[in-house]
Amino acid sequence: MKYTVVWTDDATADFMEIWASSIDKEAVTAAARFVDQVLESQPLHEKHEVVGGFGTLISELVGVDFWLDEDNLSFFVMAAWPVSEGE
């Protein structure tokens, strides 16, 4: 089953700040793609936990907070932040 992933305007703006300040823009873009791929195909993935519809997913360089709308098979990414090594 495939889920739809929607980045809110706030999360998109957060991501663009991370991307703009990054030395390795390709790696940051790949991290965002990883987030999309995990949420699209694996809503109960080991890398995130969903409680009451809300959850967090941390990839190599980008972390996100999201809300799962199970009825509509959709994830809404609400916020994004940079992840540094060791987090």
N, CA, C and O atoms as a MOPAC input file, in Angstrom:
PM7 MOZYME 1SCF
protein

 N      0.84000 1    -1.17000 1     0.00000 1
 C      0.00000 1     0.00000 1     0.00000 1
 C      0.89400 1     1.24500 1     0.00000 1
 O      1.83400 1     1.33500 1     0.78900 1
 N      0.60200 1     2.19500 1    -0.87700 1
 C      1.40800 1     3.39700 1    -0.98500 1
 C      0.68000 1     4.57600 1    -0.34500 1
 O     -0.51900 1     4.77700 1    -0.54200 1
 N      1.43800 1     5.34300 1     0.42300 1
 C      0.90700 1     6.52000 1     1.08800 1
 C      1.33200 1     7.77700 1     0.32600 1
 O      2.37300 1     7.79300 1    -0.33100 1
 N      0.52200 1     8.81700 1     0.42300 1
 C      0.86800 1    10.11400 1    -0.14400 1
 C      1.61100 1    10.90900 1     0.91700 1
 O      1.21300 1    10.91700 1     2.08200 1
 N      2.69200 1    11.57800 1     0.51900 1
 C      3.45900 1    12.41400 1     1.44200 1
 C      3.31900 1    13.85800 1     0.98400 1
 O      3.64400 1    14.19300 1    -0.15500 1
 N      2.83300 1    14.71400 1     1.88300 1
 C      2.63900 1    16.12700 1     1.58900 1
 C      3.49200 1    16.93200 1     2.56100 1
 O      3.34300 1    16.80700 1     3.77600 1
 N      4.37900 1    17.75200 1     2.02700 1
 C      5.17500 1    18.65400 1     2.86000 1
 C      4.39900 1    19.96200 1     2.98300 1
 O      4.07500 1    20.58700 1     1.97300 1
 N      4.09700 1    20.38000 1     4.21200 1
 C      3.42700 1    21.65400 1     4.40800 1
 C      4.35800 1    22.78600 1     3.99500 1
 O      5.55800 1    22.58500 1     3.80800 1
 N      3.78700 1    23.97700 1     3.85600 1
 C      4.60600 1    25.14000 1     3.50600 1
 C      5.70000 1    25.37500 1     4.54500 1
 O      6.83200 1    25.70400 1     4.19100 1
 N      5.36200 1    25.20500 1     5.83300 1
 C      6.35800 1    25.40100 1     6.89300 1
 C      7.49400 1    24.38900 1     6.77800 1
 O      8.66400 1    24.74900 1     6.91000 1
 N      7.15400 1    23.13400 1     6.53400 1
 C      8.18200 1    22.10100 1     6.41500 1
 C      9.03800 1    22.33200 1     5.17200 1
 O     10.24900 1    22.11200 1     5.19600 1
 N      8.41400 1    22.76800 1     4.10100 1
 C      9.17000 1    23.07000 1     2.87600 1
 C     10.14200 1    24.21700 1     3.11800 1
 O     11.29400 1    24.16700 1     2.68700 1
 N      9.67100 1    25.25200 1     3.81000 1
 C     10.55400 1    26.38700 1     4.13500 1
 C     11.69900 1    25.94000 1     5.04000 1
 O     12.84100 1    26.36100 1     4.85700 1
 N     11.39100 1    25.08600 1     6.01700 1
 C     12.43700 1    24.54500 1     6.89500 1
 C     13.47800 1    23.80700 1     6.06200 1
 O     14.68100 1    24.01100 1     6.22900 1
 N     13.00300 1    22.94500 1     5.15900 1
 C     13.92300 1    22.16700 1     4.33300 1
 C     14.77800 1    23.07300 1     3.46100 1
 O     15.98000 1    22.84700 1     3.32300 1
 N     14.17300 1    24.08800 1     2.87700 1
 C     14.92900 1    24.98600 1     1.99800 1
 C     16.03400 1    25.71700 1     2.76200 1
 O     17.09900 1    25.98500 1     2.20600 1
 N     15.78500 1    26.04000 1     4.03200 1
 C     16.83300 1    26.65400 1     4.86300 1
 C     17.98300 1    25.66900 1     5.09200 1
 O     19.15500 1    26.03700 1     5.01200 1
 N     17.63200 1    24.42400 1     5.37600 1
 C     18.65400 1    23.38500 1     5.57900 1
 C     19.46100 1    23.22000 1     4.29800 1
 O     20.69100 1    23.19000 1     4.33100 1
 N     18.76800 1    23.11300 1     3.17800 1
 C     19.42400 1    22.90000 1     1.89000 1
 C     20.33500 1    24.07700 1     1.53700 1
 O     21.47500 1    23.88200 1     1.11400 1
 N     19.82600 1    25.29900 1     1.71400 1
 C     20.59200 1    26.49600 1     1.34200 1
 C     21.86500 1    26.64500 1     2.17000 1
 O     22.87100 1    27.14900 1     1.67000 1
 N     21.83100 1    26.21600 1     3.41800 1
 C     22.99800 1    26.37900 1     4.28800 1
 C     23.94300 1    25.17400 1     4.25400 1
 O     24.98900 1    25.18000 1     4.90300 1
 N     23.57000 1    24.15100 1     3.49900 1
 C     24.37100 1    22.93100 1     3.45200 1
 C     25.53000 1    23.05100 1     2.46600 1
 O     25.41800 1    23.68500 1     1.41700 1
 N     26.63200 1    22.43000 1     2.83100 1
 C     27.77700 1    22.32300 1     1.93300 1
 C     27.49800 1    21.25600 1     0.87200 1
 O     27.90700 1    21.40000 1    -0.28000 1
 N     26.80400 1    20.18900 1     1.26500 1
 C     26.52700 1    19.06500 1     0.36300 1
 C     25.02700 1    19.01100 1     0.05800 1
 O     24.28500 1    18.23500 1     0.65900 1
 N     24.60600 1    19.84000 1    -0.87400 1
 C     23.18500 1    19.94400 1    -1.21000 1
 C     22.61900 1    18.62800 1    -1.75900 1
 O     21.46000 1    18.29600 1    -1.51100 1
 N     23.43400 1    17.89100 1    -2.49700 1
 C     22.97300 1    16.60100 1    -3.02500 1
 C     22.65200 1    15.62700 1    -1.89900 1
 O     21.66800 1    14.89200 1    -1.98400 1
 N     23.45800 1    15.60900 1    -0.85500 1
 C     23.21300 1    14.70600 1     0.27600 1
 C     21.94700 1    15.11300 1     1.03000 1
 O     21.18900 1    14.25200 1     1.47600 1
 N     21.71700 1    16.40200 1     1.17200 1
 C     20.50400 1    16.87600 1     1.85400 1
 C     19.27100 1    16.51400 1     1.02400 1
 O     18.25300 1    16.08900 1     1.57000 1
 N     19.36600 1    16.68100 1    -0.27400 1
 C     18.26100 1    16.29700 1    -1.15800 1
 C     18.00600 1    14.79900 1    -1.06200 1
 O     16.85200 1    14.37000 1    -1.01800 1
 N     19.05400 1    14.00800 1    -1.03000 1
 C     18.90700 1    12.54900 1    -0.90100 1
 C     18.25700 1    12.18700 1     0.43400 1
 O     17.45300 1    11.25700 1     0.49800 1
 N     18.59500 1    12.91100 1     1.49400 1
 C     17.99600 1    12.64700 1     2.80600 1
 C     16.48900 1    12.92600 1     2.77500 1
 O     15.70600 1    12.18300 1     3.36700 1
 N     16.09000 1    13.98800 1     2.09000 1
 C     14.65600 1    14.28900 1     1.96500 1
 C     13.94800 1    13.22300 1     1.13400 1
 O     12.82000 1    12.84000 1     1.44500 1
 N     14.60200 1    12.74600 1     0.08400 1
 C     14.02600 1    11.65400 1    -0.71700 1
 C     13.84400 1    10.39400 1     0.12900 1
 O     12.84200 1     9.69000 1     0.00300 1
 N     14.82700 1    10.11800 1     0.99200 1
 C     14.72200 1     8.96500 1     1.88700 1
 C     13.49000 1     9.09700 1     2.77200 1
 O     12.74200 1     8.13400 1     2.94300 1
 N     13.27200 1    10.28900 1     3.33900 1
 C     12.08800 1    10.53300 1     4.17100 1
 C     10.82600 1    10.22700 1     3.37200 1
 O      9.94900 1     9.50500 1     3.84500 1
 N     10.73300 1    10.77400 1     2.16500 1
 C      9.56100 1    10.52100 1     1.32700 1
 C      9.37600 1     9.03500 1     1.05000 1
 O      8.26400 1     8.51600 1     1.15500 1
 N     10.45200 1     8.35200 1     0.69900 1
 C     10.36400 1     6.92900 1     0.36100 1
 C      9.91100 1     6.09200 1     1.54700 1
 O      9.08600 1     5.19200 1     1.39500 1
 N     10.44400 1     6.38300 1     2.72200 1
 C     10.04400 1     5.61800 1     3.91000 1
 C      8.57700 1     5.85700 1     4.22100 1
 O      7.83100 1     4.90600 1     4.45400 1
 N      8.15400 1     7.11300 1     4.22800 1
 C      6.76000 1     7.40700 1     4.56700 1
 C      5.79700 1     6.88500 1     3.50500 1
 O      4.71100 1     6.41300 1     3.84200 1
 N      6.17000 1     6.95900 1     2.23900 1
 C      5.29700 1     6.46400 1     1.17100 1
 C      5.04300 1     4.97300 1     1.27200 1
 O      3.92400 1     4.51400 1     1.04500 1
 N      6.07200 1     4.21600 1     1.60900 1
 C      5.95700 1     2.76800 1     1.49100 1
 C      5.98500 1     1.99300 1     2.80200 1
 O      5.60900 1     0.82100 1     2.83900 1
 N      6.42700 1     2.63900 1     3.87500 1
 C      6.58500 1     1.90900 1     5.12600 1
 C      6.07200 1     2.73300 1     6.31200 1
 O      6.87500 1     3.21500 1     7.11100 1
 N      4.77200 1     2.90100 1     6.44000 1
 C      4.25200 1     3.76200 1     7.50300 1
 C      4.58200 1     3.28900 1     8.92000 1
 O      4.51000 1     4.07300 1     9.86600 1
 N      4.93300 1     2.04500 1     9.06500 1
 C      5.31200 1     1.54400 1    10.38700 1
 C      6.76900 1     1.10500 1    10.37500 1
 O      7.11600 1     0.05100 1    10.90800 1
 N      7.60100 1     1.90900 1     9.77300 1
 C      9.03400 1     1.62400 1     9.61900 1
 C      9.72600 1     1.67500 1    10.97800 1
 O      9.30300 1     2.41200 1    11.86900 1
 N     10.77800 1     0.89900 1    11.13100 1
 C     11.53400 1     0.85200 1    12.38400 1
 C     12.21000 1     2.18300 1    12.70900 1
 O     12.57200 1     2.41500 1    13.86200 1
 N     12.39000 1     3.06200 1    11.72200 1
 C     13.07700 1     4.32900 1    11.96000 1
 C     12.15600 1     5.40100 1    12.52600 1
 O     12.62800 1     6.49000 1    12.85300 1
 N     10.87600 1     5.13700 1    12.65000 1
 C      9.99100 1     6.12600 1    13.24400 1
 C      8.88900 1     5.45600 1    14.05100 1
 O      8.58100 1     4.27700 1    13.87900 1
 N      8.32100 1     6.23800 1    14.91900 1
 C      7.22900 1     5.76400 1    15.76800 1
 C      6.06800 1     6.72600 1    15.61000 1
 O      6.26400 1     7.94100 1    15.60300 1
 N      4.86500 1     6.19700 1    15.48500 1
 C      3.67000 1     7.01300 1    15.34900 1
 C      2.82500 1     6.82000 1    16.60200 1
 O      2.44300 1     5.70100 1    16.94300 1
 N      2.53800 1     7.93200 1    17.28200 1
 C      1.70400 1     7.89900 1    18.48200 1
 C      0.58200 1     8.90800 1    18.29400 1
 O      0.83200 1    10.10500 1    18.15500 1
 N     -0.64800 1     8.42500 1    18.29000 1
 C     -1.77900 1     9.32100 1    18.10600 1
 C     -1.76000 1    10.03900 1    16.77300 1
 O     -2.28100 1    11.14700 1    16.65000 1
 N     -1.16300 1     9.41200 1    15.77400 1
 C     -1.09500 1     9.99500 1    14.44800 1
 C      0.12300 1    10.86600 1    14.21200 1
 O      0.42200 1    11.20600 1    13.06800 1
 N      0.83300 1    11.23400 1    15.27200 1
 C      2.01000 1    12.10200 1    15.13900 1
 C      3.27700 1    11.27700 1    15.28700 1
 O      3.31300 1    10.28900 1    16.02100 1
 N      4.33000 1    11.70400 1    14.56800 1
 C      5.57800 1    10.98100 1    14.67000 1
 C      6.76000 1    11.80200 1    14.21200 1
 O      6.62400 1    12.93600 1    13.75200 1
 N      7.92000 1    11.19900 1    14.35200 1
 C      9.18800 1    11.80400 1    13.95200 1
 C      9.98000 1    10.76900 1    13.18100 1
 O      9.97900 1     9.58600 1    13.52300 1
 N     10.65500 1    11.22400 1    12.13700 1
 C     11.53500 1    10.36800 1    11.35400 1
 C     12.84500 1    11.10900 1    11.19200 1
 O     12.86100 1    12.27900 1    10.80900 1
 N     13.93400 1    10.43600 1    11.48100 1
 C     15.25300 1    11.05700 1    11.36200 1
 C     16.05200 1    10.29900 1    10.31900 1
 O     16.29200 1     9.09800 1    10.45000 1
 N     16.45800 1    11.01500 1     9.28300 1
 C     17.33700 1    10.43800 1     8.26800 1
 C     18.75400 1    10.91800 1     8.55300 1
 O     19.01700 1    11.50600 1     9.60200 1
 N     19.64900 1    10.67000 1     7.63600 1
 C     21.05000 1    10.99900 1     7.88500 1
 C     21.28300 1    12.48600 1     8.13500 1
 O     22.06000 1    12.84200 1     9.02100 1
 N     20.62800 1    13.35800 1     7.37500 1
 C     20.87700 1    14.79800 1     7.49900 1
 C     19.64500 1    15.64000 1     7.81500 1
 O     19.76000 1    16.82100 1     8.14200 1
 N     18.46800 1    15.02600 1     7.71600 1
 C     17.22600 1    15.77300 1     7.91000 1
 C     16.28700 1    14.97900 1     8.80900 1
 O     16.06700 1    13.78700 1     8.59500 1
 N     15.73700 1    15.64800 1     9.81300 1
 C     14.69700 1    15.06100 1    10.65100 1
 C     13.38200 1    15.75600 1    10.35300 1
 O     13.36500 1    16.93300 1     9.99100 1
 N     12.27600 1    15.03100 1    10.50500 1
 C     10.96200 1    15.62700 1    10.26200 1
 C      9.97100 1    15.19300 1    11.33000 1
 O     10.06100 1    14.10300 1    11.89600 1
 N      9.02200 1    16.08900 1    11.58500 1
 C      7.83500 1    15.75100 1    12.36600 1
 C      6.69300 1    15.60600 1    11.37100 1
 O      6.58100 1    16.38600 1    10.42600 1
 N      5.84600 1    14.60500 1    11.58700 1
 C      4.75300 1    14.38000 1    10.64000 1
 C      3.48100 1    13.98200 1    11.35500 1
 O      3.48200 1    13.62100 1    12.53200 1
 N      2.40100 1    14.06000 1    10.60900 1
 C      1.09900 1    13.60000 1    11.06900 1
 C      0.59200 1    12.59500 1    10.04900 1
 O      0.61200 1    12.85800 1     8.84600 1
 N      0.13900 1    11.45000 1    10.52700 1
 C     -0.38200 1    10.38500 1     9.67400 1
 C     -1.90200 1    10.44600 1     9.65300 1
 O     -2.55300 1    10.34400 1    10.69300 1
 N     -2.45800 1    10.61200 1     8.46600 1
 C     -3.90700 1    10.54700 1     8.25100 1
 C     -4.18800 1     9.17000 1     7.66700 1
 O     -4.24100 1     8.99800 1     6.44900 1
 N     -4.36600 1     8.20800 1     8.53600 1
 C     -4.52600 1     6.80900 1     8.13100 1
 C     -5.75000 1     6.62000 1     7.23500 1
 O     -5.70800 1     5.81700 1     6.30200 1
 N     -6.83100 1     7.33900 1     7.50000 1
 C     -8.04600 1     7.18800 1     6.69700 1
 C     -7.81300 1     7.52300 1     5.22300 1
 O     -8.40200 1     6.90200 1     4.33900 1
 N     -6.95100 1     8.50700 1     4.96600 1
 C     -6.68400 1     8.94600 1     3.59200 1
 C     -5.31900 1     8.48800 1     3.07300 1
 O     -4.87400 1     8.92500 1     2.01100 1
 N     -4.65500 1     7.59900 1     3.83300 1
 C     -3.34800 1     7.07800 1     3.45400 1
 C     -2.37700 1     8.21000 1     3.11000 1
 O     -1.71900 1     8.19100 1     2.06900 1
 N     -2.30500 1     9.19200 1     4.00500 1
 C     -1.46500 1    10.36600 1     3.75900 1
 C     -0.62300 1    10.71100 1     4.97800 1
 O     -1.05800 1    10.56800 1     6.12100 1
 N      0.58500 1    11.16600 1     4.70700 1
 C      1.46100 1    11.73900 1     5.72200 1
 C      1.60300 1    13.22300 1     5.42600 1
 O      1.77600 1    13.61700 1     4.27300 1
 N      1.53000 1    14.03800 1     6.45800 1
 C      1.76700 1    15.46700 1     6.32400 1
 C      3.02600 1    15.79800 1     7.10900 1
 O      3.04800 1    15.70500 1     8.33600 1
 N      4.07600 1    16.18600 1     6.39000 1
 C      5.31400 1    16.58600 1     7.04500 1
 C      5.09700 1    18.01000 1     7.53000 1
 O      4.84800 1    18.91700 1     6.73500 1
 N      5.19400 1    18.19900 1     8.84800 1
 C      4.85600 1    19.47700 1     9.48000 1
 C      6.08100 1    20.36300 1     9.72700 1
 O      5.96600 1    21.58900 1     9.71800 1
 N      7.23200 1    19.76400 1     9.94500 1
 C      8.45400 1    20.52600 1    10.24500 1
 C      9.66800 1    19.68400 1     9.85500 1
 O      9.61500 1    18.45400 1     9.84400 1
 N     10.75600 1    20.37300 1     9.53800 1
 C     12.02100 1    19.70300 1     9.22000 1
 C     13.14400 1    20.43200 1     9.93900 1
 O     13.07100 1    21.64100 1    10.16100 1
 N     14.19000 1    19.68400 1    10.30100 1
 C     15.34100 1    20.29600 1    10.95500 1
 C     16.59700 1    19.55000 1    10.54900 1
 O     16.54200 1    18.38200 1    10.16300 1
 N     17.74600 1    20.24400 1    10.64000 1
 C     19.00800 1    19.58300 1    10.27200 1
 C     19.41800 1    18.58700 1    11.34600 1
 O     19.22500 1    18.83000 1    12.53800 1
 N     19.97700 1    17.48300 1    10.92400 1
 C     20.48200 1    16.45900 1    11.82500 1
 C     22.00300 1    16.46300 1    11.70200 1
 O     22.55300 1    16.33500 1    10.60800 1
 N     22.65500 1    16.60800 1    12.82300 1
 C     24.12200 1    16.55700 1    12.79300 1
 C     24.58200 1    15.17000 1    13.19400 1
 O     23.82000 1    14.39800 1    13.77500 1
 N     25.81100 1    14.86000 1    12.88700 1
 C     26.34900 1    13.53900 1    13.22400 1
 C     26.19600 1    13.27300 1    14.70800 1
 O     26.39600 1    14.16000 1    15.53800 1
 N     25.83700 1    12.03200 1    15.03100 1
 C     25.71500 1    11.64000 1    16.42000 1
 C     24.32100 1    11.76700 1    16.97300 1
 O     24.08300 1    11.35200 1    18.10700 1
 N     23.35900 1    12.33700 1    16.20600 1
 C     21.99400 1    12.44400 1    16.70200 1
 C     21.24900 1    11.16100 1    16.46000 1
 O     20.07400 1    11.05400 1    16.81100 1

